[in-house]
Amino acid sequence: QVHVVESGGGLVQPGGSLRLACTASGSIVSIFGMGWYRQAPGKQRELVAAVTTGGSPKYGDSVKGRFTISRDITNNKAYLQMNNLKPEDTAVYYCNADYIRLNGGTVYTGPENEYDVWGQGTQVTVSS
């Protein structure tokens, strides 16, 4: 089993900052990609930021220059530093871990043959 847990959400005023953290746990040897996605009420889930091992980060257009993704590969963690937050950043933020190699050499495969795992999400609210 692999679990992904997010933390760090909360209420912040416009222009403020928050740092989200994501931890993947289980019999993990390596994770190829980790990313952050968000979903606002009535909208589809969208990419915020993602990075693969050895790759360059990619960001959603609306957060470029304000958000930064980083990873602690050794400890299977990812972070999202969010600066200059705007009310339109209000959403549930989800962490995703993709292509996870497990002890024994196998690759994690979920119940629907998916190769990734999602966290439960953390709420970010930007409001004065």
ROSE-4610 file (N, C-alpha, C; in Angstrom, 1 decimal, always signed):
// ROSE-4610
residu = [Q/Q/Q/V/V/V/H/H/H/V/V/V/V/V/V/E/E/E/S/S/S/G/G/G/G/G/G/G/G/G/L/L/L/V/V/V/Q/Q/Q/P/P/P/G/G/G/G/G/G/S/S/S/L/L/L/R/R/R/L/L/L/A/A/A/C/C/C/T/T/T/A/A/A/S/S/S/G/G/G/S/S/S/I/I/I/V/V/V/S/S/S/I/I/I/F/F/F/G/G/G/M/M/M/G/G/G/W/W/W/Y/Y/Y/R/R/R/Q/Q/Q/A/A/A/P/P/P/G/G/G/K/K/K/Q/Q/Q/R/R/R/E/E/E/L/L/L/V/V/V/A/A/A/A/A/A/V/V/V/T/T/T/T/T/T/G/G/G/G/G/G/S/S/S/P/P/P/K/K/K/Y/Y/Y/G/G/G/D/D/D/S/S/S/V/V/V/K/K/K/G/G/G/R/R/R/F/F/F/T/T/T/I/I/I/S/S/S/R/R/R/D/D/D/I/I/I/T/T/T/N/N/N/N/N/N/K/K/K/A/A/A/Y/Y/Y/L/L/L/Q/Q/Q/M/M/M/N/N/N/N/N/N/L/L/L/K/K/K/P/P/P/E/E/E/D/D/D/T/T/T/A/A/A/V/V/V/Y/Y/Y/Y/Y/Y/C/C/C/N/N/N/A/A/A/D/D/D/Y/Y/Y/I/I/I/R/R/R/L/L/L/N/N/N/G/G/G/G/G/G/T/T/T/V/V/V/Y/Y/Y/T/T/T/G/G/G/P/P/P/E/E/E/N/N/N/E/E/E/Y/Y/Y/D/D/D/V/V/V/W/W/W/G/G/G/Q/Q/Q/G/G/G/T/T/T/Q/Q/Q/V/V/V/T/T/T/V/V/V/S/S/S/S/S/S]
num = [1/1/1/2/2/2/3/3/3/4/4/4/5/5/5/6/6/6/7/7/7/8/8/8/9/9/9/10/10/10/11/11/11/12/12/12/13/13/13/14/14/14/15/15/15/16/16/16/17/17/17/18/18/18/19/19/19/20/20/20/21/21/21/22/22/22/23/23/23/24/24/24/25/25/25/26/26/26/27/27/27/28/28/28/29/29/29/30/30/30/31/31/31/32/32/32/33/33/33/34/34/34/35/35/35/36/36/36/37/37/37/38/38/38/39/39/39/40/40/40/41/41/41/42/42/42/43/43/43/44/44/44/45/45/45/46/46/46/47/47/47/48/48/48/49/49/49/50/50/50/51/51/51/52/52/52/53/53/53/54/54/54/55/55/55/56/56/56/57/57/57/58/58/58/59/59/59/60/60/60/61/61/61/62/62/62/63/63/63/64/64/64/65/65/65/66/66/66/67/67/67/68/68/68/69/69/69/70/70/70/71/71/71/72/72/72/73/73/73/74/74/74/75/75/75/76/76/76/77/77/77/78/78/78/79/79/79/80/80/80/81/81/81/82/82/82/83/83/83/84/84/84/85/85/85/86/86/86/87/87/87/88/88/88/89/89/89/90/90/90/91/91/91/92/92/92/93/93/93/94/94/94/95/95/95/96/96/96/97/97/97/98/98/98/99/99/99/100/100/100/101/101/101/102/102/102/103/103/103/104/104/104/105/105/105/106/106/106/107/107/107/108/108/108/109/109/109/110/110/110/111/111/111/112/112/112/113/113/113/114/114/114/115/115/115/116/116/116/117/117/117/118/118/118/119/119/119/120/120/120/121/121/121/122/122/122/123/123/123/124/124/124/125/125/125/126/126/126/127/127/127/128/128/128]
x = [+0.8/+0.0/+0.9/+0.4/+1.1/+0.0/+0.5/-0.4/+0.2/-0.6/-0.1/-0.9/-0.2/-0.9/-0.4/-1.3/-1.0/-1.2/-0.4/-0.6/-0.2/-0.6/-0.2/-1.3/-2.4/-3.5/-4.0/-4.9/-5.5/-6.0/-6.3/-6.9/-5.8/-5.7/-4.6/-5.2/-4.7/-5.2/-4.5/-5.2/-4.6/-3.2/-2.3/-0.9/-0.1/-0.7/+0.1/+0.7/+1.3/+2.0/+1.6/+1.7/+1.5/+2.5/+2.8/+3.7/+3.0/+2.7/+2.1/+3.1/+2.9/+3.8/+3.0/+3.7/+3.1/+4.1/+3.6/+4.4/+3.8/+4.6/+4.2/+4.9/+4.1/+4.6/+4.2/+4.9/+4.7/+6.1/+6.0/+7.3/+7.9/+8.2/+8.6/+10.1/+10.6/+12.0/+12.2/+11.3/+11.5/+10.1/+10.0/+8.8/+9.3/+8.8/+9.2/+8.7/+7.5/+7.0/+6.1/+6.1/+5.2/+4.6/+3.4/+2.8/+1.7/+1.3/+0.2/-0.9/-2.1/-3.3/-4.3/-5.2/-6.2/-7.6/-8.6/-10.0/-10.8/-11.3/-12.2/-13.6/-14.6/-16.0/-16.5/-17.1/-17.7/-16.7/-15.4/-14.4/-13.7/-13.1/-12.3/-11.0/-10.5/-9.2/-8.1/-7.2/-6.2/-4.8/-3.8/-2.4/-2.0/-1.3/-0.7/+0.8/+1.4/+2.9/+3.2/+4.2/+4.7/+6.1/+6.8/+8.2/+8.5/+9.3/+9.8/+11.2/+11.7/+13.0/+14.0/+14.8/+15.8/+15.2/+13.9/+13.3/+13.1/+12.6/+12.3/+10.9/+10.6/+9.2/+8.4/+7.1/+6.2/+5.0/+4.5/+3.5/+2.3/+1.2/+0.0/+0.2/-0.4/-0.1/-0.5/-1.5/-2.0/-1.1/-0.2/+0.6/+2.1/+2.5/+3.9/+4.4/+5.5/+6.1/+5.7/+4.7/+4.2/+4.4/+4.3/+4.4/+5.7/+6.2/+7.4/+7.3/+7.5/+7.5/+8.9/+9.0/+10.3/+10.1/+11.1/+11.0/+12.2/+11.9/+12.9/+12.8/+13.6/+13.5/+13.8/+14.8/+15.2/+14.0/+13.2/+12.2/+10.8/+10.7/+9.4/+8.5/+9.0/+8.2/+8.2/+7.2/+7.1/+6.5/+6.9/+6.4/+5.9/+5.0/+4.6/+4.6/+5.5/+5.6/+4.7/+3.7/+2.8/+2.9/+3.3/+3.4/+2.4/+2.2/+1.3/+0.0/-0.6/-1.8/-3.0/-3.9/-5.0/-6.3/-7.4/-8.7/-9.0/-8.6/-8.8/-7.9/-7.0/-6.2/-7.0/-8.1/-8.9/-9.3/-9.0/-9.3/-8.9/-9.3/-8.7/-7.4/-6.3/-5.1/-4.7/-4.5/-4.2/-2.7/-2.1/-0.8/-0.9/-0.1/-0.1/+1.3/+1.4/+2.7/+2.5/+3.4/+3.3/+4.4/+4.1/+5.1/+6.0/+5.5/+6.1/+6.7/+8.0/+8.7/+8.8/+8.4/+8.2/+9.4/+9.6/+10.5/+10.2/+11.2/+11.0/+11.0/+11.1/+11.2/+9.9/+8.8/+7.5/+7.2/+6.3/+5.7/+4.3/+4.0/+2.7/+1.6/+0.6/-0.6/-1.8/-2.6/-3.8/-5.0/-6.1/-7.2/-7.8/-7.6/-8.1/-6.9/-5.8/-4.6/-4.0/-4.2/-3.5/-2.1/-1.2/+0.1/+0.4/-0.6/-0.4/-1.3/-1.0/-1.7/-2.0/-3.3/-3.7/-3.8/-3.5/-3.9/-5.3/-5.7/-7.1/-7.4/-6.3/-6.5/-6.4/-6.0/-5.9/-6.5/-7.4/-8.1/-7.2/-7.2/-6.5/-7.6/-7.7/-8.7/-8.0/-8.2/-7.5/-8.7/-8.7/-9.8/-9.4/-9.9/-9.7/-10.9]
y = [-1.2/+0.0/+1.3/+2.2/+3.5/+4.6/+5.5/+6.6/+7.9/+8.9/+10.2/+11.2/+12.0/+12.9/+14.3/+15.2/+16.7/+17.4/+18.5/+19.3/+20.7/+21.7/+23.0/+24.0/+23.5/+24.4/+25.3/+26.2/+27.1/+28.3/+29.3/+30.6/+31.6/+32.4/+33.4/+34.6/+35.8/+37.0/+37.1/+37.8/+38.1/+38.7/+38.2/+38.7/+37.9/+37.0/+36.2/+35.0/+34.2/+33.0/+31.8/+30.6/+29.3/+28.3/+27.3/+26.3/+24.9/+24.2/+22.9/+21.9/+20.8/+19.6/+18.4/+17.5/+16.2/+15.1/+14.0/+12.9/+11.6/+10.9/+9.6/+8.5/+7.5/+6.5/+5.1/+4.1/+2.7/+2.1/+1.0/+0.3/+0.9/+2.1/+2.9/+2.9/+2.6/+2.7/+4.0/+4.4/+5.6/+6.1/+7.4/+7.9/+8.8/+8.5/+9.2/+10.7/+10.9/+12.3/+12.6/+13.8/+14.3/+15.6/+15.9/+17.1/+17.6/+18.8/+19.4/+19.8/+19.5/+19.9/+20.5/+21.3/+21.9/+21.8/+21.9/+21.9/+22.9/+23.9/+24.8/+24.4/+24.9/+24.5/+24.7/+23.7/+23.9/+23.9/+23.6/+23.6/+22.2/+22.0/+20.7/+20.8/+19.7/+19.6/+20.1/+20.9/+21.4/+21.3/+21.2/+21.2/+22.5/+22.4/+23.6/+23.5/+22.4/+22.3/+20.8/+20.4/+19.0/+18.9/+17.9/+17.7/+16.3/+15.8/+14.4/+14.4/+13.2/+13.0/+13.4/+14.3/+14.7/+15.7/+16.0/+16.9/+18.3/+19.2/+20.6/+20.7/+21.5/+21.7/+22.3/+22.0/+22.6/+23.2/+24.3/+25.1/+25.4/+25.5/+26.0/+27.5/+28.0/+29.4/+30.4/+30.1/+31.1/+31.2/+30.3/+30.3/+30.6/+30.6/+30.9/+32.2/+32.1/+33.3/+33.5/+32.7/+32.9/+31.6/+30.5/+29.2/+28.5/+27.7/+27.0/+25.6/+24.6/+23.2/+22.7/+21.9/+21.3/+19.9/+19.1/+17.7/+17.3/+16.5/+15.8/+14.4/+14.0/+12.7/+11.6/+11.8/+10.8/+10.4/+11.4/+11.1/+11.1/+11.0/+10.9/+12.1/+13.3/+14.4/+15.4/+16.2/+17.3/+18.5/+19.7/+21.0/+21.9/+22.8/+23.8/+25.1/+26.0/+27.3/+28.2/+28.8/+29.7/+31.1/+32.0/+33.4/+34.3/+35.5/+36.4/+35.8/+35.1/+34.4/+35.3/+34.8/+35.6/+34.8/+35.5/+34.8/+33.7/+33.8/+32.8/+31.5/+31.6/+30.4/+29.5/+30.0/+29.2/+27.9/+26.8/+25.5/+24.4/+23.2/+22.0/+21.6/+21.5/+21.2/+19.7/+19.0/+17.6/+17.3/+16.4/+15.9/+14.6/+14.4/+13.2/+12.6/+11.3/+10.6/+9.6/+9.7/+9.0/+8.0/+6.8/+5.8/+5.5/+4.7/+4.4/+3.0/+3.0/+1.7/+1.2/+0.0/-0.6/-1.5/-1.8/-2.9/-4.2/-4.8/-6.0/-5.8/-4.5/-4.2/-4.0/-4.2/-4.0/-2.5/-2.2/-0.8/-0.8/+0.1/+0.2/+0.3/-0.6/-0.5/-0.5/+0.5/+0.6/-0.3/-0.2/-1.1/-0.9/+0.2/+0.4/+0.4/-0.3/-0.4/+1.0/+1.9/+3.2/+3.1/+3.9/+3.9/+5.1/+5.9/+7.0/+6.9/+7.7/+7.8/+9.2/+9.5/+10.8/+10.9/+12.1/+12.4/+12.8/+13.0/+13.4/+14.9/+15.7/+17.1/+18.0/+19.2/+20.2/+21.5/+22.1/+23.3/+24.5/+25.3/+26.6/+27.7/+28.6/+29.7/+31.0/+31.8/+33.1/+34.2/+34.9/+35.8/+36.8/+38.0/+39.1/+39.1]
z = [+0.0/+0.0/+0.0/-0.7/-0.7/-0.3/+0.6/+1.0/+0.7/+0.4/+0.1/+1.0/+1.8/+2.7/+2.5/+2.4/+2.3/+3.6/+3.8/+5.0/+4.6/+5.5/+5.3/+4.8/+4.5/+4.0/+5.1/+4.7/+5.7/+5.0/+5.9/+5.5/+5.5/+4.4/+4.3/+3.5/+3.8/+3.2/+1.8/+0.9/-0.4/-0.3/-1.1/-1.0/-0.1/+0.7/+1.7/+1.1/+1.9/+1.5/+2.3/+1.7/+2.4/+1.8/+2.6/+2.1/+2.3/+1.3/+1.4/+1.4/+2.1/+2.1/+1.8/+1.1/+0.7/+1.1/+1.7/+2.1/+1.6/+0.8/+0.4/+1.3/+1.7/+2.6/+2.1/+2.5/+2.1/+1.8/+1.2/+0.8/-0.5/-0.4/-1.6/-1.8/-3.0/-3.3/-4.0/-5.0/-5.7/-6.3/-6.5/-7.1/-8.3/-9.5/-10.7/-10.7/-10.4/-10.5/-9.3/-8.9/-7.9/-8.3/-8.0/-8.5/-7.6/-7.8/-7.1/-8.1/-7.7/-8.5/-7.6/-8.2/-7.4/-8.0/-7.2/-7.7/-6.9/-7.6/-7.0/-7.2/-6.4/-6.5/-7.9/-8.5/-9.8/-11.0/-10.7/-11.7/-11.8/-12.9/-13.1/-12.3/-11.9/-11.3/-12.4/-11.9/-12.8/-12.3/-13.2/-12.8/-12.1/-11.0/-10.4/-10.7/-10.3/-10.5/-10.4/-11.2/-11.2/-11.6/-11.0/-11.4/-11.4/-12.3/-12.4/-12.0/-11.6/-11.1/-12.3/-12.1/-13.2/-14.2/-14.0/-15.0/-14.4/-15.3/-14.9/-14.5/-13.5/-13.1/-14.2/-14.1/-15.0/-14.1/-14.6/-13.8/-14.6/-13.9/-14.6/-14.9/-15.9/-16.4/-15.3/-14.5/-13.5/-12.3/-12.1/-10.9/-11.2/-12.5/-12.9/-12.3/-11.7/-11.0/-9.6/-9.2/-7.8/-6.9/-7.6/-6.9/-7.3/-6.3/-6.6/-6.0/-6.8/-6.4/-6.1/-5.0/-4.7/-4.2/-4.3/-3.8/-2.9/-1.9/-1.1/-1.6/-2.5/-3.2/-2.2/-1.3/-0.4/+0.5/+0.9/+1.9/+1.3/+0.0/-0.7/-0.4/-0.4/+0.0/-1.2/-1.2/-2.2/-1.5/-1.9/-1.3/-2.4/-1.9/-2.8/-2.1/-2.4/-1.8/-2.7/-2.0/-2.7/-2.2/-3.0/-2.7/-3.4/-2.9/-3.5/-3.9/-2.9/-3.1/-3.5/-4.3/-4.8/-4.4/-4.3/-4.0/-5.0/-6.3/-7.3/-7.1/-6.1/-5.8/-4.8/-4.3/-3.3/-4.0/-3.3/-3.9/-2.9/-3.2/-2.5/-3.3/-2.6/-3.3/-3.0/-4.1/-4.0/-4.5/-3.8/-4.2/-4.9/-5.9/-6.7/-6.8/-6.6/-6.8/-7.9/-8.8/-10.1/-10.3/-10.8/-11.1/-9.9/-9.0/-7.7/-7.8/-7.6/-7.5/-6.1/-5.9/-4.5/-4.2/-2.9/-2.5/-3.3/-3.7/-4.5/-6.0/-6.4/-7.8/-8.6/-7.9/-8.6/-8.7/-9.6/-9.7/-9.1/-8.3/-7.7/-8.8/-8.6/-9.5/-8.6/-8.9/-8.1/-8.5/-7.8/-8.1/-9.5/-10.1/-11.5/-12.5/-12.1/-12.9/-13.1/-12.2/-12.3/-11.7/-12.2/-11.6/-10.6/-10.4/-9.5/-8.2/-7.2/-6.0/-5.7/-5.2/-4.9/-3.3/-2.8/-1.4/-1.3/-0.1/+0.2/+0.0/-0.1/-0.4/+0.9/+0.7/+1.8/+1.3/+2.1/+1.6/+1.8/+0.7/+0.8/+0.5/+1.4/+1.2/+1.3/+0.2/+0.2/+0.3/+1.4/+1.6/+2.6/+2.5/+3.5/+4.5]
